[in-house]
Amino acid sequence: MGNYIGGRAVVLGGSIAGMLAARVLSDAYENVVIVDRDELSDVRDPRRGVPQGRHAHGLLARGQEILEELFPGFLAGLVDDGIPVGDLCGDVRWSFNGYRIKAAPTGLRLVGIARPVLEHHVRQRVEAIPNVSFREGHDVVGLVAEGGVVRAARVQRRQPGAEAEQIDADLVVDATGRGSRAPAWLESMGYPRVPEDRVKVGLAYTSRKYRWHTDPLRGDMSINPVATPKHPRGAFLHTLGGDLGLLSLTGTLGDHPPTDPAGMLAFAKSLPVPDIYDAIRDAEPLSDPVMFQFPASQRRRYERMERFPEGFLVLGDAVCSFNPVYGQGMAVAALQALVLAEHLSAGRAPNPLKYFGDIKSVVDVPWEIAAGGDLAFPGVAGKRTLKVRMSNAFMARLQVAATHDPGLSEAFLRVAGLVDPPQALMKPAMVLRVLRTPRTPALDSAPSSLERLR
Ligand SMILES: Cc1cc2nc3c(=O)[nH]c(=O)nc-3n(C[C@H](O)[C@H](O)[C@H](O)COP(=O)(O)OP(=O)(O)OC[C@H]3O[C@@H](n4cnc5c(N)ncnc54)[C@H](O)[C@@H]3O)c2cc1C
């Protein structure tokens, strides 16, 4: 390229959001340095800085489209590596309240991949970009600012006695995830506290890897009995290829799936479909059960700040960390990377407040889906506007109608996959289709009966 708008950009955090940011920054800055506290090279297993990596992750359809756009041939690379790929609806057993929605091919892909392996594939592509380098094993300890401009990041090697050093930068992008220290750094520079929205869900995932003796998926990619207000316990059981699978049990509002094997089995048995219990009762566990607690969805409203330092941006979970059962975090990080690319394409350093205004636009819909959806659970505190109540009632009705109508399954997954806007479900023809179908779930789609027929 050669037409750079700056010398160096530093990205704090080398997980999915940080690497996608680095990918787009590499078109605009002479060199891009990614700093992470973990050692990253060749890591394909869960690591300390990303503890959620032990739990089931799905990449939403829109996220896959963007990865393909940023790294052409990305999906083909996964297939070459033996990663199973299927159809998000046709090859997945989605169920709500014990009833499976009709499966039909949608053309939306799903990859059966563990989170650390996905990260590894993204990292391979980022490592291949000549002007991107990684500073691994370094803690980010702060920013250096002068006169309202961030000029450098302060980092410190993770070894006893190491001294903090400074990496000068024309732009610093914080992608250190949910625990980002950006709000505290800003306060220490004299800015007001960034406003934050929180929706307490008291969620926990308990996960374990298995080897199947008899494959419970039988060609499907995943079995997902999704938590609903009526049945707040849920699960995601994903293939990891061959005879390997990963199960995450989910429990909300303090009803956490236990981490002892017997308790985990009992929790699986209490789910509204038998598939999960049947899958694991005779399977060979390959890891100890491990829990991740997620107290609340959290959204930092940087767009509401009246002033913000130049030379500093925030992206990924550091901006918004969604209830993970909606599977949105990585796709929304990818959407945010596109916002960053758009701002860089103007040929000058992004204006932070304009950037955050556009970040708001891409976070609004997934936040509405997740935070609004959580308000369907009576124990979740928050304001239930008429729009939220109507939307939750409609979605519940749609999930029943989708047990009869595969077209509705597809429409639902296109919206949940962030490919289509929620308004796509509200078109008169769609609403009629939902209202015309019987109010009772199709019995032939109940996983129990369906599976016995197979
Ligand atoms: C249980 C669970 C399940 C999830 N399931 C899904 C799913 O199905 N689909 C989906 O899209 N998303 C899911 N998510 C969200 C997803 O994990 C994140 O959105 C995704 O990892 C992108 O986050 P990120 O890159 O912004 O931050 P993170 O992945 O949290 O990474 C932050 C990075 O910053 C580094 N770091 C942090 N602080 C410092 C520091 N001070 N110095 C140096 N380095 C630092 C860390 O080492 C890490 O590499 C789930 C989350 C949880 C908790």
The ligand as a Gaussian input file, in Angstrom:
#p B3LYP/6-31G(d) Opt

LIG

0 1
 C      -18.866000     -18.491000      28.678000
 C      -18.774000     -17.643000      27.435000
 C      -19.229000     -18.145000      26.232000
 C      -19.179000     -17.356000      25.091000
 N      -19.706000     -17.836000      23.929000
 C      -19.642000     -17.089000      22.814000
 C      -20.162000     -17.577000      21.580000
 O      -20.747000     -18.659000      21.501000
 N      -20.022000     -16.790000      20.476000
 C      -19.412000     -15.566000      20.530000
 O      -19.285000     -14.897000      19.495000
 N      -18.921000     -15.073000      21.683000
 C      -19.029000     -15.786000      22.819000
 N      -18.522000     -15.283000      23.981000
 C      -17.858000     -13.948000      23.951000
 C      -16.454000     -14.063000      23.332000
 O      -15.655000     -14.926000      24.101000
 C      -15.808000     -12.688000      23.188000
 O      -16.728000     -11.798000      22.652000
 C      -14.598000     -12.776000      22.278000
 O      -13.583000     -13.495000      22.888000
 C      -14.031000     -11.416000      21.857000
 O      -13.612000     -10.760000      22.962000
 P      -12.378000      -9.766000      23.005000
 O      -11.369000     -10.121000      21.996000
 O      -12.936000      -8.406000      23.026000
 O      -11.814000     -10.055000      24.485000
 P      -11.214000     -11.374000      25.092000
 O      -11.448000     -12.534000      24.229000
 O      -11.688000     -11.467000      26.500000
 O       -9.651000     -11.110000      25.074000
 C       -8.998000     -10.114000      25.810000
 C       -7.501000     -10.249000      25.521000
 O       -6.811000      -9.210000      26.187000
 C       -5.710000      -9.742000      26.913000
 N       -5.545000      -8.853000      28.071000
 C       -6.488000      -8.489000      28.972000
 N       -5.972000      -7.606000      29.853000
 C       -4.681000      -7.422000      29.505000
 C       -3.619000      -6.627000      30.033000
 N       -3.799000      -5.801000      31.079000
 N       -2.427000      -6.704000      29.446000
 C       -2.213000      -7.509000      28.366000
 N       -3.182000      -8.262000      27.816000
 C       -4.400000      -8.218000      28.367000
 C       -6.124000     -11.164000      27.265000
 O       -5.010000     -11.992000      27.476000
 C       -6.915000     -11.567000      26.013000
 O       -6.067000     -12.082000      25.029000
 C      -18.614000     -16.038000      25.148000
 C      -18.153000     -15.541000      26.363000
 C      -18.258000     -16.316000      27.501000
 C      -17.806000     -15.722000      28.805000

